[in-house]
């Protein structure tokens, strides 16, 4: 969500300055408009910092809670992957505080679509995974308590993939959306501009069908 709905860099989100998060100008109005059109707004994020020991799991729930507060509670659900395939930092070495039980080849880390499938199944049952105060209070642990994560009640529904969108500022976001079968949207805010223009040639697997927009506001204004 950092760089897409909020301006604050990810580096700040991994510090004690979470309260400094702020929405991109106009994004609350855009999200509110999308909800008025009948869309559910769900955040699906990779949180490799948990596996690498850069922050604890409560941090993810806490940052989502703050995000909700900044966005006037407009987000309907939150799904995250705490895993990483290698646990290595950019220097090629395993992070010193890595949590070995979270280093694995999982089916949820984007560009895999496990989180999408989990969300889809929850919607069929009239549920969406949400912020869990039990994690903020550090009483729950994902690998041990994943089935206990709080889920809010929503209207039962099927995902209308042809009219649903995955919005991201990284190739893995767009690729995950394409693999799941929704419309992938690449935005140039956050890490998007660098990712799109500087990493496109080095990306091993690129999505085929995707659209690029300046920001989430432009996309919602032109397409929703």
N, C-alpha and C positions, 0 to 999 in steps of 0.2 A: 504493500500500500504506500510505502514511502516513495515520494517522487511522482506518484500517480494522483493521489488524493491529498497528500500533505507535502509541504515544501521542505520540511526538515530533513537534512541528510541522514542516511542510515547510521553514520558514525555517532550522531547525537543520540539516536535511539538505543545505542548500546552503551550509553553512559548513564549517569544519574540525572541527566537533564531531560528526561522524557517529557516533562511538563512543557517544554519549549515547542513541542509539535504544534504546527499551525496548518490549517487547510489552504490549499491552492485557491486563489481568488476566484469566486464564482462557483466553486465545486459543490457547495451545499445546495445552492439553487438548482444546479444540474442534476444532482442525485435526487433531490426532492421531485423534480420534473419526471425523472425516469420511474420513480415509485408511483407517481400519479398515473403513469401510463401502464401500470400493472407489473413492473419488473421487481423481482427480488434482487437485493444487492448482497453478494457473498464474497468475502475475501478468502482467497486460496493462496497460501504463501509457504515458501521453503524457509525453514528456520534452522539452517545448518549450524548457526552459532551455538545452539543447544548441544549438538553432538560434539562440537569442537571445544566445549567448555568455556566459551566466551561469555555466556550468560546462562542463567538458570531458566527453567521452564516458566516459573511464575512471571518472569520478565515479559514473555510473549503475551500472556493474559493481561498483564498490567498495561502494556503498551496498547493492546486492543481496547481496553477499557478507556484509556485516555483518548484514543482515536474516536471512539463512540461519543465521548463527551464533546470533543471538538466538532464532530459532524452532527451534533444534535440527535444522536441515536438513530441515524438513518440506515446503518448497516444491519442486515438481517441475520447474517451468519458468518462464522469464522472457522476455517479449517487450516491446519498447518502440519507440516512434516518436520519432525525434530531430527531426522537422520542425515547422514552424509556418507557417501560411498567410500571415502578414504580417510576422512578426518584430518587431511593434510592442509596446512596453510599455503599461501602463495610461494613460500620458500621451498616447498616440496617435502617438508618435514611434518610429522604428525603433531598436531597441536598438543602442547604440554599438559593441558587439562582435559584432553579429549575423553569423552565417555564411551568406552569401548563397546558397550551394549547398544549404542546408537549408531555405530559405524557399520553399515551393511548396504547391500543392494536391495532397496525396498521398492514397493510398487506405488508409493505415494509421492516421492520427491519429483517435482516437475523436471523434465517434461513427461514423466510418467503420469498416468491419469487416475491413480488410486483415490486421491482426494475428491476428484470430480464424481467418481462412482459412489463414494461414500455419501456425498452430498445428495446425489440423485436418489439413493436408497432412502436416506432420511426424509426427503421431500415426499416420497411415496407414502411414508408413515406419518406425515404431518409434523415433521421435526426439522430443526436446523441446529447444528452444533453452535454453541455460543460461548461467551466469556464465562469462565468458571472461577468463582471467588475462592473455591477450595485450593486452586493452584496459586492464587495470589497470596493466600494465607500459608502456602507451602505445606499443605496437608496431603496433596495428591501428587503422584508421579505418573507421567504419560504411559510409560511402558507397563506399569503395573495397574494403572487405573484408567486406561483409555476408554473402557466401556462405561465408566462412571462420569465422563465429561458431560456437563450440563447441556441439555438440548431444549430449546424453546419451542413452544407449540406454534405451528403455522398451518395454513390451509393445505390439505393433501393435494398434491399435484404431480403431474409428469413434466419432465423437462422438455420444453419445446425447443429442440436444438437449432432448428432453422431460424428461430427468432431470438436466440440467446447469444451472448458475446463473452469472450475472454479478453480482458484488456490488460496489457502488460507493457513494461519497458525493457524487457529482456527477450532474447530469442527463445529461451526455454518456456516462457509464458505463452508466447504465440504458438509455438510448436505443440505444447500441451493442449491448447484450445483446439487446434486443428485435429489432433489425434482423437480428442474426445468427440469431435463432430459439431462443435459450435463455431460461430464466426470469430476468427482471431483478429484482434485489433492491436496494432503497435502504436504506442504514443511516445513522443519524443521528449517528454519531460523526464525528470529523475535521471536515470542512467541511460534513457532511451536514445538520446542523440549520439552519445559516444558508442553505445552498443550497435546502433544501426549503421553508422557511417564507418566506424573503425574496426568492427569485429565481424562484419558481414562476410568478408572474404575468407576469414579463418574459421568460420562456423562450419563444423563438420556436417551437420544436418540442418537444412533450412526448411521452413514451412513453404508450401506452394501457394496456397490461397490465403492471403491476408491483406489488410488495408492499413495504411499509415496515416495518423492524424497528429496535429500539433500537440494536442492535449486532450484530456478526457472531456472537457467542456465542449470543445469543437466537435468531437465525435458524437456526443449526446445531442447537441444542437442540430447536427446535420443528418443523423441516422435514426434517432428514436422518435 
